[in-house]
Amino acid sequence: MTLTSYVLIGTILSHDPVFATIQFSINPETNGKPGIAVMPISAIPCEVNVGGKVFVVKNENNDYPVISCEKKE
């Protein structure tokens, strides 16, 4: 079964100049534990800092997921 719509909430665990390691949880939480992903820094549209939040949103009407970052106050 393929998910057609989802929201992943990620916390940046570490990074170097090229890649970031991010722990993702699905929202709402279901029967799975958080997962780890290594993403290129170039795919993240904001400043990458340890502890920062990244969101990956896929709507059934979109072909690809959209990556965004937490709003800074």
BELMOUR-V786407 format. One record per run of one state. SS is the DSSP state (hx for helix, st for strand, lp for the rest). FROM is the first residue (numbers start at 0). LEN is the number of residues. If there is no record, write none. Layout:
ss | from | len
SS | FROM | LEN
SS | FROM | LEN
This chain:
ss | from | len
lp | 0 | 5
st | 5 | 10
lp | 15 | 3
st | 18 | 9
lp | 27 | 7
st | 34 | 6
hx | 40 | 3
lp | 43 | 9
st | 52 | 6
lp | 58 | 7
st | 65 | 4
lp | 69 | 4
